[in-house]
Amino acid sequence: YCNVIIKAYDSNPFLDAAIYCWSVPLLLAFAVYRTSGV
């Protein structure tokens, strides 16, 4: 499964960049939501 993901990233760097650019702010927003919701 991991090998498939790595191959997908190698064949499509734009997808890798898009996932990276979207995952970081989403994780930050989730962390803020969790800390403020407690």
mmCIF file of the N, C-alpha and C atoms, coordinates in Angstrom:
data_MODEL
# 
_entry.id   MODEL 
# 
loop_
_atom_site.group_PDB 
_atom_site.id 
_atom_site.type_symbol 
_atom_site.label_atom_id 
_atom_site.label_alt_id 
_atom_site.label_comp_id 
_atom_site.label_asym_id 
_atom_site.label_entity_id 
_atom_site.label_seq_id 
_atom_site.pdbx_PDB_ins_code 
_atom_site.Cartn_x 
_atom_site.Cartn_y 
_atom_site.Cartn_z 
_atom_site.occupancy 
_atom_site.B_iso_or_equiv 
_atom_site.pdbx_formal_charge 
_atom_site.auth_seq_id 
_atom_site.auth_comp_id 
_atom_site.auth_asym_id 
_atom_site.auth_atom_id 
_atom_site.pdbx_PDB_model_num 
ATOM 1   N N  . TYR A 1 1  ? 0.842   -1.203 0.000   1.00 0.00 ? 1  TYR A N  1 
ATOM 2   C CA . TYR A 1 1  ? 0.000   0.000  0.000   1.00 0.00 ? 1  TYR A CA 1 
ATOM 3   C C  . TYR A 1 1  ? 0.875   1.250  0.000   1.00 0.00 ? 1  TYR A C  1 
ATOM 4   N N  . CYS A 1 2  ? 1.879   1.253  0.853   1.00 0.00 ? 2  CYS A N  1 
ATOM 5   C CA . CYS A 1 2  ? 2.787   2.410  0.908   1.00 0.00 ? 2  CYS A CA 1 
ATOM 6   C C  . CYS A 1 2  ? 3.541   2.563  -0.410  1.00 0.00 ? 2  CYS A C  1 
ATOM 7   N N  . ASN A 1 3  ? 3.914   1.442  -1.018  1.00 0.00 ? 3  ASN A N  1 
ATOM 8   C CA . ASN A 1 3  ? 4.634   1.504  -2.288  1.00 0.00 ? 3  ASN A CA 1 
ATOM 9   C C  . ASN A 1 3  ? 3.768   2.137  -3.361  1.00 0.00 ? 3  ASN A C  1 
ATOM 10  N N  . VAL A 1 4  ? 2.473   1.862  -3.334  1.00 0.00 ? 4  VAL A N  1 
ATOM 11  C CA . VAL A 1 4  ? 1.557   2.445  -4.321  1.00 0.00 ? 4  VAL A CA 1 
ATOM 12  C C  . VAL A 1 4  ? 1.494   3.951  -4.138  1.00 0.00 ? 4  VAL A C  1 
ATOM 13  N N  . ILE A 1 5  ? 1.450   4.395  -2.884  1.00 0.00 ? 5  ILE A N  1 
ATOM 14  C CA . ILE A 1 5  ? 1.393   5.833  -2.601  1.00 0.00 ? 5  ILE A CA 1 
ATOM 15  C C  . ILE A 1 5  ? 2.679   6.510  -3.075  1.00 0.00 ? 5  ILE A C  1 
ATOM 16  N N  . ILE A 1 6  ? 3.823   5.883  -2.785  1.00 0.00 ? 6  ILE A N  1 
ATOM 17  C CA . ILE A 1 6  ? 5.108   6.453  -3.193  1.00 0.00 ? 6  ILE A CA 1 
ATOM 18  C C  . ILE A 1 6  ? 5.183   6.544  -4.716  1.00 0.00 ? 6  ILE A C  1 
ATOM 19  N N  . LYS A 1 7  ? 4.732   5.505  -5.412  1.00 0.00 ? 7  LYS A N  1 
ATOM 20  C CA . LYS A 1 7  ? 4.759   5.522  -6.874  1.00 0.00 ? 7  LYS A CA 1 
ATOM 21  C C  . LYS A 1 7  ? 3.828   6.595  -7.409  1.00 0.00 ? 7  LYS A C  1 
ATOM 22  N N  . ALA A 1 8  ? 2.686   6.782  -6.752  1.00 0.00 ? 8  ALA A N  1 
ATOM 23  C CA . ALA A 1 8  ? 1.739   7.808  -7.180  1.00 0.00 ? 8  ALA A CA 1 
ATOM 24  C C  . ALA A 1 8  ? 2.364   9.192  -7.008  1.00 0.00 ? 8  ALA A C  1 
ATOM 25  N N  . TYR A 1 9  ? 3.089   9.392  -5.912  1.00 0.00 ? 9  TYR A N  1 
ATOM 26  C CA . TYR A 1 9  ? 3.758   10.672 -5.679  1.00 0.00 ? 9  TYR A CA 1 
ATOM 27  C C  . TYR A 1 9  ? 4.836   10.914 -6.730  1.00 0.00 ? 9  TYR A C  1 
ATOM 28  N N  . ASP A 1 10 ? 5.596   9.854  -7.058  1.00 0.00 ? 10 ASP A N  1 
ATOM 29  C CA . ASP A 1 10 ? 6.666   9.995  -8.043  1.00 0.00 ? 10 ASP A CA 1 
ATOM 30  C C  . ASP A 1 10 ? 6.099   10.335 -9.416  1.00 0.00 ? 10 ASP A C  1 
ATOM 31  N N  . SER A 1 11 ? 4.941   9.772  -9.739  1.00 0.00 ? 11 SER A N  1 
ATOM 32  C CA . SER A 1 11 ? 4.370   9.999  -11.065 1.00 0.00 ? 11 SER A CA 1 
ATOM 33  C C  . SER A 1 11 ? 3.583   11.300 -11.121 1.00 0.00 ? 11 SER A C  1 
ATOM 34  N N  . ASN A 1 12 ? 3.174   11.813 -9.956  1.00 0.00 ? 12 ASN A N  1 
ATOM 35  C CA . ASN A 1 12 ? 2.369   13.031 -9.934  1.00 0.00 ? 12 ASN A CA 1 
ATOM 36  C C  . ASN A 1 12 ? 2.810   13.933 -8.783  1.00 0.00 ? 12 ASN A C  1 
ATOM 37  N N  . PRO A 1 13 ? 3.888   14.711 -8.973  1.00 0.00 ? 13 PRO A N  1 
ATOM 38  C CA . PRO A 1 13 ? 4.383   15.593 -7.907  1.00 0.00 ? 13 PRO A CA 1 
ATOM 39  C C  . PRO A 1 13 ? 3.381   16.677 -7.535  1.00 0.00 ? 13 PRO A C  1 
ATOM 40  N N  . PHE A 1 14 ? 2.502   17.049 -8.476  1.00 0.00 ? 14 PHE A N  1 
ATOM 41  C CA . PHE A 1 14 ? 1.505   18.080 -8.176  1.00 0.00 ? 14 PHE A CA 1 
ATOM 42  C C  . PHE A 1 14 ? 0.527   17.576 -7.119  1.00 0.00 ? 14 PHE A C  1 
ATOM 43  N N  . LEU A 1 15 ? 0.159   16.283 -7.239  1.00 0.00 ? 15 LEU A N  1 
ATOM 44  C CA . LEU A 1 15 ? -0.744  15.690 -6.255  1.00 0.00 ? 15 LEU A CA 1 
ATOM 45  C C  . LEU A 1 15 ? -0.080  15.688 -4.882  1.00 0.00 ? 15 LEU A C  1 
ATOM 46  N N  . ASP A 1 16 ? 1.200   15.362 -4.842  1.00 0.00 ? 16 ASP A N  1 
ATOM 47  C CA . ASP A 1 16 ? 1.946   15.343 -3.591  1.00 0.00 ? 16 ASP A CA 1 
ATOM 48  C C  . ASP A 1 16 ? 1.963   16.734 -2.975  1.00 0.00 ? 16 ASP A C  1 
ATOM 49  N N  . ALA A 1 17 ? 2.205   17.753 -3.793  1.00 0.00 ? 17 ALA A N  1 
ATOM 50  C CA . ALA A 1 17 ? 2.256   19.128 -3.305  1.00 0.00 ? 17 ALA A CA 1 
ATOM 51  C C  . ALA A 1 17 ? 0.880   19.571 -2.815  1.00 0.00 ? 17 ALA A C  1 
ATOM 52  N N  . ALA A 1 18 ? -0.166  19.172 -3.542  1.00 0.00 ? 18 ALA A N  1 
ATOM 53  C CA . ALA A 1 18 ? -1.521  19.562 -3.159  1.00 0.00 ? 18 ALA A CA 1 
ATOM 54  C C  . ALA A 1 18 ? -1.896  18.950 -1.812  1.00 0.00 ? 18 ALA A C  1 
ATOM 55  N N  . ILE A 1 19 ? -1.587  17.683 -1.630  1.00 0.00 ? 19 ILE A N  1 
ATOM 56  C CA . ILE A 1 19 ? -1.899  17.003 -0.366  1.00 0.00 ? 19 ILE A CA 1 
ATOM 57  C C  . ILE A 1 19 ? -1.117  17.649 0.774   1.00 0.00 ? 19 ILE A C  1 
ATOM 58  N N  . TYR A 1 20 ? 0.158   17.967 0.516   1.00 0.00 ? 20 TYR A N  1 
ATOM 59  C CA . TYR A 1 20 ? 0.992   18.572 1.555   1.00 0.00 ? 20 TYR A CA 1 
ATOM 60  C C  . TYR A 1 20 ? 0.475   19.955 1.916   1.00 0.00 ? 20 TYR A C  1 
ATOM 61  N N  . CYS A 1 21 ? 0.127   20.745 0.903   1.00 0.00 ? 21 CYS A N  1 
ATOM 62  C CA . CYS A 1 21 ? -0.332  22.115 1.142   1.00 0.00 ? 21 CYS A CA 1 
ATOM 63  C C  . CYS A 1 21 ? -1.674  22.128 1.870   1.00 0.00 ? 21 CYS A C  1 
ATOM 64  N N  . TRP A 1 22 ? -2.515  21.136 1.630   1.00 0.00 ? 22 TRP A N  1 
ATOM 65  C CA . TRP A 1 22 ? -3.836  21.102 2.272   1.00 0.00 ? 22 TRP A CA 1 
ATOM 66  C C  . TRP A 1 22 ? -3.795  20.438 3.636   1.00 0.00 ? 22 TRP A C  1 
ATOM 67  N N  . SER A 1 23 ? -2.898  19.451 3.827   1.00 0.00 ? 23 SER A N  1 
ATOM 68  C CA . SER A 1 23 ? -2.874  18.716 5.092   1.00 0.00 ? 23 SER A CA 1 
ATOM 69  C C  . SER A 1 23 ? -2.348  19.571 6.237   1.00 0.00 ? 23 SER A C  1 
ATOM 70  N N  . VAL A 1 24 ? -1.359  20.429 5.954   1.00 0.00 ? 24 VAL A N  1 
ATOM 71  C CA . VAL A 1 24 ? -0.764  21.245 7.017   1.00 0.00 ? 24 VAL A CA 1 
ATOM 72  C C  . VAL A 1 24 ? -1.782  22.200 7.641   1.00 0.00 ? 24 VAL A C  1 
ATOM 73  N N  . PRO A 1 25 ? -2.468  23.061 6.857   1.00 0.00 ? 25 PRO A N  1 
ATOM 74  C CA . PRO A 1 25 ? -3.452  23.970 7.457   1.00 0.00 ? 25 PRO A CA 1 
ATOM 75  C C  . PRO A 1 25 ? -4.625  23.220 8.081   1.00 0.00 ? 25 PRO A C  1 
ATOM 76  N N  . LEU A 1 26 ? -4.995  22.069 7.523   1.00 0.00 ? 26 LEU A N  1 
ATOM 77  C CA . LEU A 1 26 ? -6.089  21.284 8.104   1.00 0.00 ? 26 LEU A CA 1 
ATOM 78  C C  . LEU A 1 26 ? -5.682  20.744 9.469   1.00 0.00 ? 26 LEU A C  1 
ATOM 79  N N  . LEU A 1 27 ? -4.448  20.265 9.587   1.00 0.00 ? 27 LEU A N  1 
ATOM 80  C CA . LEU A 1 27 ? -3.976  19.762 10.874  1.00 0.00 ? 27 LEU A CA 1 
ATOM 81  C C  . LEU A 1 27 ? -3.894  20.894 11.891  1.00 0.00 ? 27 LEU A C  1 
ATOM 82  N N  . LEU A 1 28 ? -3.432  22.068 11.459  1.00 0.00 ? 28 LEU A N  1 
ATOM 83  C CA . LEU A 1 28 ? -3.358  23.219 12.360  1.00 0.00 ? 28 LEU A CA 1 
ATOM 84  C C  . LEU A 1 28 ? -4.751  23.630 12.809  1.00 0.00 ? 28 LEU A C  1 
ATOM 85  N N  . ALA A 1 29 ? -5.688  23.677 11.878  1.00 0.00 ? 29 ALA A N  1 
ATOM 86  C CA . ALA A 1 29 ? -7.062  24.056 12.216  1.00 0.00 ? 29 ALA A CA 1 
ATOM 87  C C  . ALA A 1 29 ? -7.673  23.028 13.165  1.00 0.00 ? 29 ALA A C  1 
ATOM 88  N N  . PHE A 1 30 ? -7.392  21.751 12.939  1.00 0.00 ? 30 PHE A N  1 
ATOM 89  C CA . PHE A 1 30 ? -7.913  20.698 13.806  1.00 0.00 ? 30 PHE A CA 1 
ATOM 90  C C  . PHE A 1 30 ? -7.329  20.825 15.213  1.00 0.00 ? 30 PHE A C  1 
ATOM 91  N N  . ALA A 1 31 ? -6.033  21.138 15.294  1.00 0.00 ? 31 ALA A N  1 
ATOM 92  C CA . ALA A 1 31 ? -5.386  21.294 16.598  1.00 0.00 ? 31 ALA A CA 1 
ATOM 93  C C  . ALA A 1 31 ? -5.988  22.471 17.355  1.00 0.00 ? 31 ALA A C  1 
ATOM 94  N N  . VAL A 1 32 ? -6.215  23.581 16.662  1.00 0.00 ? 32 VAL A N  1 
ATOM 95  C CA . VAL A 1 32 ? -6.812  24.759 17.296  1.00 0.00 ? 32 VAL A CA 1 
ATOM 96  C C  . VAL A 1 32 ? -8.236  24.446 17.747  1.00 0.00 ? 32 VAL A C  1 
ATOM 97  N N  . TYR A 1 33 ? -8.969  23.720 16.920  1.00 0.00 ? 33 TYR A N  1 
ATOM 98  C CA . TYR A 1 33 ? -10.350 23.357 17.251  1.00 0.00 ? 33 TYR A CA 1 
ATOM 99  C C  . TYR A 1 33 ? -10.392 22.463 18.494  1.00 0.00 ? 33 TYR A C  1 
ATOM 100 N N  . ARG A 1 34 ? -9.464  21.512 18.564  1.00 0.00 ? 34 ARG A N  1 
ATOM 101 C CA . ARG A 1 34 ? -9.419  20.598 19.705  1.00 0.00 ? 34 ARG A CA 1 
ATOM 102 C C  . ARG A 1 34 ? -9.061  21.338 20.991  1.00 0.00 ? 34 ARG A C  1 
ATOM 103 N N  . THR A 1 35 ? -8.085  22.227 20.915  1.00 0.00 ? 35 THR A N  1 
ATOM 104 C CA . THR A 1 35 ? -7.630  22.928 22.119  1.00 0.00 ? 35 THR A CA 1 
ATOM 105 C C  . THR A 1 35 ? -8.666  23.946 22.580  1.00 0.00 ? 35 THR A C  1 
ATOM 106 N N  . SER A 1 36 ? -9.358  24.576 21.647  1.00 0.00 ? 36 SER A N  1 
ATOM 107 C CA . SER A 1 36 ? -10.350 25.587 22.011  1.00 0.00 ? 36 SER A CA 1 
ATOM 108 C C  . SER A 1 36 ? -11.673 24.934 22.410  1.00 0.00 ? 36 SER A C  1 
ATOM 109 N N  . GLY A 1 37 ? -11.919 23.716 21.943  1.00 0.00 ? 37 GLY A N  1 
ATOM 110 C CA . GLY A 1 37 ? -13.179 23.039 22.232  1.00 0.00 ? 37 GLY A CA 1 
ATOM 111 C C  . GLY A 1 37 ? -13.191 22.397 23.615  1.00 0.00 ? 37 GLY A C  1 
ATOM 112 N N  . VAL A 1 38 ? -12.014 22.161 24.172  1.00 0.00 ? 38 VAL A N  1 
ATOM 113 C CA . VAL A 1 38 ? -11.935 21.493 25.476  1.00 0.00 ? 38 VAL A CA 1 
ATOM 114 C C  . VAL A 1 38 ? -12.416 22.418 26.586  1.00 0.00 ? 38 VAL A C  1 
# 
